[in-house]
Amino acid sequence: MFILALFATLIERYTGYPQWLFAQIGHPVTWMGTLITWLEKQLNRQSDTFARRRLLGLFTLLVLLVATLLATFLAEVLLHLLLPWPLVILSLVFLASSLIAQNSLFRHVEAVADALETNGVVAGQEAVSLIVGRDTSVLDEAGVARAAIESLAENFSDGITAPVFWLAMLGVPGAAVYKAINTADSMIGHKNDRYRAFGWAAARLDDFVNLPASRITAFLFIAAAYMRGADWRGAYISMKRDAGRHRSPNAGWPESTMAGALGLSLAGPRHYAGTIVEDAFMNDSGRRDANAADIRAALRLARHASTLLIMLLVALAVVIG
């Protein structure tokens, strides 16, 4: 499992998911999203009681997870039946790599820095709107930069560490099920009138399956800060003090360590669909006047953390196999 996770992580980091393939058949996440959208339209009726909508949301999640497991199992069976074993291994590595998102994450975050530097705040707002769910039209330059860095920190855990962790633990089925849960949470796990009941199960399960990765990511960031000469002590202090103050049981871990390592203050109140969501600041004493240079510093730290994750997989593959 560790060898599979290692090669999948390496391939995805340097190649990403091929755009031509996405244009032809989409991506596993888009397939999951299509199923979630269809089920939600059929089952999430505003006229139903809160309890019934919660139950139907749980049913939706179970259908999604069963479908994901069956599809993954069928794919592995067909690969073994149709291909010689070297091609089976290569195919499984490619399939596993599609469940990791470091290449696209780094590109999207870097695009925000590029937009701020070349075309200003409005371009930065548009670029960051592709990776965050908040209202970006109210953000100034510092707000755009901080939003990009927060997204980088949180999505490093959700999009890189977590699928790699479950891939190493449970193989392709484990990573695929994780990705299904995470996709469901991103689509229906919101605390608004439409999804508070229907998305309850997806949100709670996503919190649970992300517990290991968020803590691992925090220590990867601290180690990366130490090796790059950033403020690793500040990262550790911020994590110990602030991680538990975040409204998410997981996002506070990577965000607080990233904030401490860069000397920034992240999180805090944010606008979602015209509503201000109150949240604690991570590293409250840090700077809030972030800019494109801070985004690039965060990217350097995240890329180094990714390298450390790969080195950890190499060590585990050698020791355990």
N, C-alpha and C positions, 0 to 999 in steps of 0.2 A: 504493500500500500504506500509506503514512504517513497519508494522508487517511482511509482506511478505519479504521486503528488509532485515529486521533484521535477520530473520531465514535463509534466503538464504546466507547472508554474514557469519553468524556463521558456517553453515554447510560447506561452501566452504573453510573457513579458516582452519578448522581442518581436513577435509577429502579430499578436492580437487575433481577433476573429476576422477572417477575410471578408472584405466588403463585397466582393463578387458573390461569395456564398450567401451572405446576408440578403443580397438583392434577389437571389434565386429561391432560397427556401426559408429565409428569416433566421431566427436564433432561438435556442431553447427558451429563453426568457420571454420572447414574443409569443411563442406557442403557449406557454403557461399563462401569459397575460390574456390571450384570446379566450382561453377556457374560463378564467376568473371573470372576465367581462361578461361572457355569456351567462354564467351561473348567477352573477350578481343581478343582471337585468331580469332574469327569470324569478329569482327568489327574494330579493330585497324589496319588499313592498312596504311603503310608508304606513299603510293602513293596518298592518299587523302589530301585535303587541310587542313590547320590548323583549320579553322572554322568547316569543316565537322567532323574532328576527335574530336573536342571539343563537338560538338552536339551528336555524337555517344557515347562519354564517358558519357554525361548526360543521354542519353537513357539507357546505361548499368546500371548506378546508379539507375535509376527509376525502371528498371526491377528487380534489386536486392532487392530494398526496398519493392516493391509490393509483390514479392515472399516471402520475410521474413514475412511481415504482414499476408499474406494468410496462410502460414505454421503455424504461431503462433496461428492465429484464429482457424484454423482447429484442432490443437492439443488441445486447450482449449475446443472446442466443443466436441471432442471425449472423453476427460477425463470426462466431465460432463455427457455424455451419458452412458459411460461404467463402471464408478466407483462410489462407495458411496462417499459422500462429504468428509469424513476424508482423504480418499486416494486421492481425487482430490486436496486437500490442500497440502498434502505431495508431490504429483507429481509436482504441480506448484512451490513449494519451491525448489525441486530438479532441475527443468527446469531452474528456475531463477538463481540458484547457478552456473549452467554451463556457465553463461554469465559473471561471475566474475573470476578474475585470480590472487588472492593474494597468494594462496598456491603455485602455480607453479612459480610465480614471485619470491617469497622468496627462493624457493628451487634452482632455476637457478642462482640467484645472490650468494647464499651461496656456490654453487658449484664452482664459480669463486674463492672465497676466499680459499676454500679447495684445489683447483688445484694449486694456487700460493704457498700456504704453503707447500704442500707435493711434488709437481713435478716441480715447477719453472715456468718461464715465458712462455715457449712454451705451456705447459698445460693450463696456464691461458689464453693465446691467443685463444686456441681452445674452452675453456669453455665460454669465453665472446662472441665469434663469434656466439653463439646460441641465444644471446639476443640483439645484436646490428647489424646494417646494414653496419657499416663502415669497412674499411680494417684493420683487427686486426693484420696482420702479421708485421706491422711497429711499433707496440706498445711495449714499455718497461714495466717493472713492474708497474711503476706509471701510465702509460697510460692505462694498463689493469684495474687497480683498479679504476681509474677515470671513465673509460667507464662503468664499472659495476655499479658504484654509480649513474652516470647520467641516465643510463637505469632504475635503481630502482626508482629514483625520477620521471622521466617522465612517466614510466609505472604504477606507483602507481596511478597517475591521470587518465591515459587512461584505465587501466585494473581493477582498484578497485573503485576509487571515482566516475568516470563517469557512469559506468553501475549501481552502487548502486543508484546514484542520479536519473537516468532516470527510474530505477525500482521503486523507491519511488514515483516519480512524475506520471508515466504513466503505471506502471505495467509491466508484462512480455513483451507485445508488444513494449513498449517504450524502454526497455533495449535491446531487440532483434534488433530493428531498429538501435539503437545506435551502437551495436556491428557490424552490417552489414556495417554501414558507416565507422567505424574505421578500419574494415578489408579491405574494398575497398581502403581506404587511404594508408594503409600499403603495399598494393599490386600494386596499379597503381597511387598513388598520388605523384610520384617522379618528380623532375624537371630535367629530362633528355630528350633526343630527342625522345625516344619512348613514354614517358608518359606525357610530359609537356602539351600537348593539351588534350589527351584522359583522363587523370586523373585529369584535372583541377577541375571539379565539385566535385569529391570525396574529393579532398584536401581542397577545400573551405568550403564544408559542414562539414567536420571533424573539421576544425578550429572553426566553429560556435558552434557545439554541445559540444565541449570540453571547451568552455569558462567558464561555471559555475564550473566545476570540478577542473580545474587548480587553480582557486582562492581558492576554498575550501581546496584543498590539501595543498596549501601554508600555510594557517592558521592552518591546522592540524599539519603540521611539526613544526610551531612556538610553538604551544601549547605543542606538544610532547617534543620539546627541553627544554621548561620551566620546565616541569614535570620531565624530566630525568636529569636536571642539566647541559644540554648543553647550548651553546651560543644562547639563544633565541633572545637576542637583536641584535646580529650579523646576525641572520637569517632574522629578520625584516628589518634591515638596507639594507642588500643585496637584499632583495625582492624589497624594495622601489627604490633602485638605479638601479638594473640590470635587473629585470624581463622584462621590455619593450625593452631592448637592444638585446634580443635573436632574432634570425631570425624567430623563431616560435612565434605566438601570445600567445601560451599557455605553451610551455615547459619551458620557462624562469621562470615561477612562482614556480613550485616545485624544479627546479634545483637550482635557486638562493637561496631559503630558505634552502635547504639541504646543499649547499656550505657554507653559513654563519653559520649554526648550527654546522658544523664540522670543521670550520676554513680552508676549502679547497678552491681551485680555480678550477671550473669546466667549461665544454664546451670549447670554443676557437676553433682554426682551427682543422679540422678533415679530414682524407683521405677517400674518397668514390670512389671505382673503379679507382684508380690512379689519381683522381682529388682532390685537396685540397679545401675544403669548408670553407670559412672564416666565423667565428662567434665570437661574443664578449665573453670574459671571464665573468663568473658569480663569483663575489667576487674576483676580480683580485688581491687583496692584500693577498689572502690566500695561503696556501701551495699547491704546485703542486707535491710534492714527496709522493703521496698516496701509500698505501700498503694494504695487506689483513686485517690488523687490522682496517683500516678505512672503508673497506667494511663491516666488522662486526659491527662497530659503526653505520654505515648508516642503516644496517638491524635492529638493536635494536631500532633506532629512527622510522623507518618505521613500525615496528610491534607495537610500542606504538601508533603511529598515527592511525593504523588500529583499535586498541582497543578504541581509542577516537571516531573514526567513529561509531563503534558499540554502544558505550555509547550514542552518539548523536541520533542514531536510536531508542534506548530504550526510551530516553526522548521524542522524537517526537511521538513514538507509544503510550506512556502514555498520552501525552497531546492531540494529534490529533486523534489517533486510526489507 
